[in-house]
Amino acid sequence: MGEVCRQGPTEAENVVTSRSGVWWAADHPDRRVPGTLVRAGSTWSLNLVGTLLPLENHGGAVSLVSPMTIYGMCLGTRCTLAPAYLSGQQEPGRRYDVPRDERAADDDQHSQLWTAHSFLEGDALPNDALFHGASLELTGLSAWWPLSGFGRRRIDPSEVRGYEPPESTVADCGNGLTITIWASLRETSGWNRYHSVVERVCMQVVSNTGLTLTQLQEQVIMPLRSLLAIISHRRVECFNLRLRPLDDNYPDQARFGYPIAVDPGMIDGEAEVASDRPGERPTFTADDTDLRSFIPAWLALAKVNSLPISAAEARHASGVLQTEVVEVVNAAETLHRTTHSEPSDYPLADKVLDILKESERTSRKERNTVYSAVKMTQLRLETRLLQLAEGLGAEFCTWFFQSGAKDWAFVASAIRNALSHGYPTEHRLEHDAEALVGVLRVTQAVIQLRLLVAAGLPHGDPLKALVERDPMFVAVRNQTVANWPALAATMR
């Protein structure tokens, strides 16, 4: 029988919405102040009765107080808030109920409100603390990585017979960084104390040299979360994140476990697992490519493509349409620069420079300015967009754009330039909602697919076979809001 991880009550039952204890600043460990920490949306709010630092008058401009790390002790457990920002403070009134001769320094009636983005439960740690390992879960991870066949069906633990987990995926990302994906059975109990077993997919990150929490989030978690958001076309959350410190002085039982919980209860893990639909299929799965090479390539790609990956990630918040179009076309231009070599020869710019030198009517600085300007025209935005799309393969471009790739590149670049530089146009398509929506959705799809191909997905007909199974990409391919040949003819 396979191993079953026993878990107490469900996360929903164990969610702690507030923590009360004493708190202190890293620079003033002897100045401990009582207070209560509560969740406030996607952040944490710490309400203190007293002041962590000597009270200074900032003229009401609490934002001028530098962010800091706050340590705490709640029910015997040390914790860390970082970075924390002073978002409000209140002084007592001039009239005290306590007689003057009975007042003491401990009767501090000042109050402060601090807001923090990260809460670590399990130790008081500095910002540069290194972690050897991390364990986490991501929304949609089970749809991307194949399960054993046991599936997500909850059954009674006594019915589990001969469970064999699928073989783990181990990706060597270089520089001592390893990412492992595996599945196991987890036993839970609900509100009626009914025990059940469900298969859960988890991820482990190990760094031989150690990573700070910021490095872990920026170099590993955020890129992988964005990847799943791109291929599942949905919001993706990281939850159940736990850390193992890189510290030989830690107790053995702590160094071999994950004693530090990050933002516990901020994300409802049970709800995130339940949000995974059994029939959900992302753009591609681990059955379609070798994740051992794809994951390292994706992380390396993310280091130099933060803007394109941000633009490619599925969005649900409404913004200004014109602004979104400018951002997504700019992101496509950035992706082209990072995935294509810049030209080595600029014949037209060289010819113009020679003419200017012969005239002897311009200074060296003026000639260099003209030379740089002409160089930029030799690889226009339109050309960059077309080359970016052509990187998906000729067969794919013909199918996806329905032979209109050149017209799409021309329209998208013209609209971006008009919006970005603010010059008037006769066609005024930069104000046409349907044209803008078409540019936004199609360009975003090109960025998404080009990122996936750059990380290891095949191009051409094999990519077409994958995209044809993805309803969201098929919907973009079949869009009718923007007729690229007709729009291009209007502009020309």
C-alpha positions in Angstrom: 0.0 0.0 0.0 1.2 3.5 -0.8 2.0 5.9 1.9 -0.8 8.2 3.0 0.1 11.6 4.5 -2.2 12.2 7.5 -3.5 15.6 7.9 -5.7 17.0 10.7 -8.8 19.0 10.1 -9.2 20.7 6.7 -7.5 24.0 6.1 -10.8 25.7 6.2 -11.2 24.5 9.8 -7.7 25.5 10.8 -7.6 29.0 9.2 -6.6 31.6 11.8 -7.9 35.0 11.0 -5.9 36.9 13.7 -2.9 36.4 15.9 -2.2 38.4 19.1 1.1 38.7 20.8 4.1 41.0 21.3 6.0 42.6 18.5 9.4 44.4 18.2 11.6 46.0 15.5 14.8 44.3 14.5 16.8 47.4 15.7 15.0 47.7 19.0 14.6 44.1 20.3 14.0 45.2 23.9 11.1 47.4 23.0 8.2 44.9 22.8 4.7 46.1 22.0 1.4 44.2 22.3 -0.7 44.0 19.1 -2.9 41.9 16.9 -2.2 40.7 13.3 -5.1 40.2 11.0 -5.5 39.4 7.3 -6.7 42.3 5.1 -7.3 41.1 1.6 -3.9 40.3 0.1 -1.9 41.9 2.9 -1.5 41.8 6.6 -2.4 44.5 9.1 -0.7 44.8 12.5 -2.5 46.9 15.0 -0.2 47.9 17.9 -1.0 49.5 21.3 2.3 51.4 21.6 5.1 52.3 19.2 7.9 50.1 17.8 10.2 53.0 17.4 10.7 56.2 19.2 7.8 58.3 18.0 8.7 60.9 15.5 6.6 63.7 14.0 6.5 63.3 10.3 3.8 65.9 9.8 1.2 63.2 9.1 3.4 61.8 6.2 3.6 58.2 7.5 4.8 57.1 4.1 8.1 58.8 4.8 8.9 56.1 7.4 11.2 53.5 5.8 9.8 50.0 5.6 11.2 47.6 8.1 11.2 44.0 9.4 9.0 43.3 12.4 9.4 40.3 14.6 6.7 38.8 16.9 5.8 36.1 19.3 2.3 34.7 19.2 1.4 31.8 21.5 5.0 30.8 21.8 5.6 30.9 18.0 8.1 33.4 16.6 7.1 35.1 13.3 8.3 37.7 10.9 6.6 40.5 8.9 8.5 41.9 6.0 8.5 44.4 4.5 6.2 46.3 6.8 5.1 49.8 6.2 3.7 52.3 8.7 0.3 53.1 7.3 -1.2 55.0 10.3 -0.5 56.2 13.8 -2.6 57.9 16.5 -1.5 59.9 19.5 -3.6 60.1 22.7 -5.6 63.2 23.5 -4.3 65.9 25.7 -6.6 64.8 28.5 -5.7 61.7 30.5 -7.8 59.8 32.9 -4.7 58.8 34.8 -3.5 61.5 37.2 -0.2 63.0 36.3 1.6 61.7 39.4 0.4 58.1 38.6 1.5 58.0 35.0 4.4 55.7 34.0 6.4 55.1 30.9 4.7 51.8 30.4 1.3 53.5 30.0 2.0 54.2 26.3 -1.4 55.1 24.7 0.0 55.7 21.3 -1.1 53.3 18.5 0.3 52.3 15.2 -1.0 50.4 12.2 1.5 48.6 10.0 0.8 46.9 6.7 3.0 44.0 5.4 3.0 41.9 2.3 4.6 38.7 3.7 4.1 36.9 7.0 6.5 34.1 8.0 5.3 31.9 10.9 7.9 29.8 12.6 10.9 32.0 13.3 12.2 35.6 13.5 14.2 35.9 10.3 16.1 38.8 8.6 15.4 39.8 5.1 18.6 38.1 3.8 17.9 34.8 5.5 18.7 31.9 3.1 16.5 28.9 2.6 17.7 25.5 1.5 14.3 24.1 0.4 10.7 25.0 -0.1 7.5 23.0 -0.5 4.5 24.5 -2.3 1.4 23.9 -4.3 0.0 25.8 -7.3 -3.5 26.0 -8.7 -3.9 23.8 -11.8 -0.7 21.9 -11.1 -2.5 18.6 -11.1 -3.9 19.2 -14.6 -0.5 20.0 -15.9 1.3 17.1 -14.3 -0.2 13.6 -14.8 -1.6 11.8 -11.8 -1.3 8.1 -11.1 -4.8 7.2 -12.3 -6.1 7.3 -8.7 -7.5 10.7 -9.7 -9.0 13.4 -7.5 -11.9 11.3 -6.3 -12.1 11.3 -2.5 -12.5 7.9 -1.0 -12.4 6.3 2.4 -8.8 5.5 3.6 -9.7 1.9 4.1 -10.4 1.5 0.4 -6.8 2.4 -0.6 -5.1 -0.7 -1.9 -1.7 -0.9 -3.6 -1.4 2.8 -4.3 1.6 3.5 -6.4 2.4 7.2 -7.0 3.6 8.3 -10.4 7.3 8.8 -11.0 8.5 12.1 -9.8 9.8 14.8 -12.3 13.2 16.1 -11.3 14.4 19.2 -13.2 18.0 20.3 -12.7 17.9 24.1 -13.2 21.6 24.7 -12.8 23.6 26.5 -10.1 22.5 23.9 -7.5 18.8 24.6 -8.0 16.5 21.5 -8.4 12.7 21.4 -8.8 10.8 18.2 -8.1 7.1 17.5 -8.8 5.5 14.6 -7.2 2.1 13.3 -6.1 0.9 11.6 -2.9 -2.3 10.7 -1.1 -3.4 13.1 1.6 -5.9 12.1 4.3 -8.2 14.9 5.5 -11.2 15.1 7.8 -14.2 17.4 7.2 -16.5 19.2 9.5 -18.4 15.9 10.3 -15.1 14.2 11.1 -15.4 12.0 8.0 -12.0 11.0 6.8 -11.2 10.8 3.1 -8.1 10.5 0.9 -7.3 12.5 -2.2 -4.3 12.7 -4.4 -2.4 16.0 -4.3 0.4 17.2 -6.6 3.2 19.2 -4.8 6.4 20.9 -5.8 9.7 21.0 -4.0 12.5 23.5 -4.6 16.0 22.8 -3.3 19.0 25.2 -3.6 22.4 24.0 -2.5 23.6 27.6 -1.9 20.3 28.9 -0.5 17.7 31.4 -1.8 16.2 34.3 0.0 12.4 34.4 0.1 12.5 37.3 -2.5 14.7 35.3 -4.8 12.6 32.2 -4.4 9.5 34.1 -5.4 11.0 36.1 -8.3 13.2 33.3 -9.8 11.0 30.2 -9.2 7.5 30.7 -7.9 6.3 33.7 -10.0 7.6 32.3 -13.3 5.9 28.9 -12.7 2.7 30.5 -11.5 2.7 32.6 -14.7 3.3 29.5 -16.8 0.3 27.8 -15.4 -1.8 30.9 -15.8 -0.8 31.1 -19.5 -1.6 27.5 -20.3 -4.7 27.3 -18.2 -6.1 30.8 -19.0 -7.1 31.3 -15.4 -5.9 32.8 -12.1 -3.2 30.8 -10.4 -2.3 31.0 -6.8 0.6 29.7 -4.8 -0.5 28.2 -1.5 0.9 25.9 1.3 4.3 27.5 0.9 6.7 26.2 3.6 10.5 26.9 3.9 13.5 25.0 5.2 16.3 27.4 6.5 19.8 27.0 5.3 21.3 27.1 8.8 23.4 24.4 10.4 22.5 25.7 13.8 18.9 24.7 13.3 17.6 21.7 15.2 17.9 18.5 13.2 14.1 18.0 13.1 13.7 21.5 11.7 16.5 21.3 9.1 14.9 18.1 7.7 11.4 19.5 7.6 9.7 22.7 6.6 9.2 24.7 9.8 8.5 28.1 8.2 5.0 28.7 6.9 4.6 31.7 4.5 1.3 33.6 4.6 -0.6 30.7 6.3 -4.3 31.0 5.7 -3.9 33.9 3.3 -4.9 31.5 0.4 -7.6 28.8 1.1 -5.7 25.8 -0.1 -8.7 23.5 0.0 -10.7 26.0 -2.2 -7.8 26.2 -4.6 -7.6 22.4 -4.9 -11.4 22.2 -5.4 -11.2 24.8 -8.1 -9.2 22.4 -10.3 -11.8 20.9 -12.7 -11.4 17.2 -13.3 -11.8 17.6 -17.1 -9.6 20.6 -17.4 -6.8 20.4 -19.9 -4.2 23.1 -20.3 -2.5 24.0 -23.6 0.0 21.3 -23.0 0.8 18.8 -20.2 3.8 16.8 -19.0 2.8 14.1 -21.5 3.5 16.6 -24.4 7.0 17.6 -23.6 9.9 16.8 -21.3 9.5 18.9 -18.2 13.0 18.1 -17.1 14.3 20.4 -19.8 11.3 22.7 -20.2 11.3 23.9 -16.6 14.9 25.1 -16.6 14.5 26.7 -20.0 11.3 28.5 -18.8 13.0 29.9 -15.7 16.0 31.1 -17.8 13.6 32.7 -20.2 11.7 34.4 -17.3 14.9 36.2 -16.1 15.0 38.4 -19.2 11.3 38.5 -20.1 9.5 39.8 -17.0 7.5 42.3 -19.1 6.4 39.8 -21.8 5.5 37.1 -19.2 3.4 39.7 -17.2 1.6 40.7 -20.4 1.0 37.1 -21.4 -0.5 36.1 -18.1 -4.3 35.8 -18.1 -5.9 39.0 -16.8 -9.3 39.4 -15.2 -9.2 43.1 -14.1 -10.6 45.6 -16.5 -8.3 48.5 -17.5 -8.1 51.2 -20.1 -8.2 49.4 -23.5 -5.7 51.8 -25.2 -3.2 51.4 -22.4 -3.5 47.6 -22.5 -2.9 47.6 -26.2 0.3 49.7 -25.9 1.6 47.5 -23.0 1.0 44.2 -24.9 2.6 45.4 -28.2 5.5 46.8 -26.2 5.9 43.5 -24.5 5.9 41.7 -27.9 8.7 44.1 -29.1 10.7 43.3 -25.9 10.2 39.5 -26.5 11.5 39.9 -30.1 14.6 41.7 -28.8 15.4 38.9 -26.3 14.7 36.0 -28.7 16.1 37.4 -31.9 19.6 38.7 -32.8 19.8 42.4 -33.7 21.1 43.1 -37.3 24.9 43.2 -37.7 24.8 45.4 -40.8 23.0 48.7 -41.4 23.7 49.6 -45.0 21.2 52.4 -45.3 22.5 54.0 -42.1 26.1 53.6 -43.2 25.2 55.3 -46.5 23.5 58.2 -44.8 26.5 58.6 -42.5 28.9 58.7 -45.4 26.9 61.4 -47.1 26.8 63.5 -44.0 30.6 63.2 -43.6 31.2 64.3 -47.2 29.0 67.4 -46.7 31.1 68.7 -43.8 28.1 70.7 -42.7 27.3 68.6 -39.6 29.1 68.0 -36.3 30.1 64.5 -35.2 27.4 64.6 -32.5 24.7 65.5 -35.1 25.9 62.7 -37.5 25.7 60.1 -34.7 22.2 61.2 -33.8 21.1 60.8 -37.4 22.9 57.5 -37.7 21.1 56.1 -34.6 17.7 57.3 -35.9 18.2 55.7 -39.3 19.3 52.4 -37.7 16.1 52.2 -35.8 14.0 52.5 -39.1 15.8 49.4 -40.6 14.1 47.1 -38.1 10.7 48.6 -37.6 8.1 47.5 -35.1 6.1 45.9 -37.9 9.0 43.7 -38.9 9.7 42.7 -35.3 6.1 41.6 -34.8 6.1 39.6 -38.0 9.3 37.9 -37.2 8.0 37.1 -33.7 5.0 35.4 -35.2 7.0 33.6 -37.8 9.0 32.0 -35.0 5.9 29.8 -34.5 6.4 28.2 -37.9 5.2 29.0 -41.4 2.5 26.3 -41.3 1.2 27.6 -37.9 1.1 31.2 -39.0 -0.8 30.4 -42.2 -3.4 28.6 -40.1 -3.6 30.8 -37.1 -3.7 34.2 -38.9 -5.6 32.7 -41.9 -2.9 34.2 -44.2 -3.1 37.6 -42.5 0.1 37.7 -40.4 1.6 40.5 -42.3 -1.5 42.6 -42.1 -1.8 41.9 -38.3 1.8 43.1 -37.8 1.2 46.2 -39.8 -2.1 47.1 -38.0 -0.8 46.4 -34.5 2.4 48.4 -35.1 0.5 51.4 -36.6 -2.0 51.5 -33.8 0.6 51.2 -31.1 2.7 54.0 -32.6 -0.3 56.2 -32.9 -1.3 55.6 -29.3 2.2 55.7 -27.9 3.4 58.9 -29.7 0.1 60.7 -29.8 0.1 61.8 -33.5 -3.2 62.1 -35.3 -4.2 59.7 -38.0 -6.8 59.9 -40.8 -8.1 56.4 -40.2 -8.5 56.9 -36.4 -8.5 53.1 -35.9 -6.5 53.7 -32.7 -9.9 54.7 -31.3 -11.9 51.8 -32.8 -12.8 49.4 -30.0 -13.1 46.3 -32.1 -9.7 46.9 -33.7 -8.1 47.5 -30.3 -9.6 44.3 -28.9 -8.4 42.3 -31.9 -4.8 43.7 -31.5 -4.9 43.0 -27.8 -6.1 39.4 -27.8 -4.1 38.2 -30.9 -0.9 39.9 -29.8 -1.2 38.4 -26.3 -1.7 35.0 -27.9 1.4 35.4 -30.0 3.4 36.3 -26.9 2.1 33.3 -25.0 2.8 30.8 -27.7 6.2 32.3 -28.6 7.3 32.1 -25.0 6.2 28.4 -24.9 8.1 27.6 -28.1 11.2 29.4 -26.9 11.1 27.3 -23.7 10.9 24.0 -25.6 7.4 23.4 -27.2 7.5 22.4 -30.9 6.6 24.9 -33.6 4.8 24.4 -36.9 2.3 21.6 -37.3 3.0 20.0 -33.8 2.2 23.3 -32.2 -1.0 23.6 -34.3 -2.0 20.1 -33.0 -1.7 21.3 -29.4 -3.4 24.7 -30.0 -6.3 23.1 -31.8 -7.2 21.3 -28.5 -7.2 24.6 -26.6 -10.6 26.3 -26.8 -9.2 29.7 -25.7 -6.6 29.8 -28.5 -9.1 28.5 -31.0 -11.4 31.3 -30.1 -8.7 33.8 -30.7 -7.9 32.2 -34.0 -11.5 32.4 -35.0 -12.1 36.0 -33.8 -14.1 38.2 -36.1 -13.8 41.6 -34.4 -10.7 42.5 -36.4 -10.4 41.8 -40.2 -6.7 42.3 -40.7 -6.7 42.7 -44.5 -9.6 45.2 -44.4 -8.0 47.2 -41.5 -4.6 47.3 -43.3 -6.3 48.5 -46.5 -8.0 51.3 -44.6 -4.7 52.4 -43.1 -2.8 52.3 -46.3 
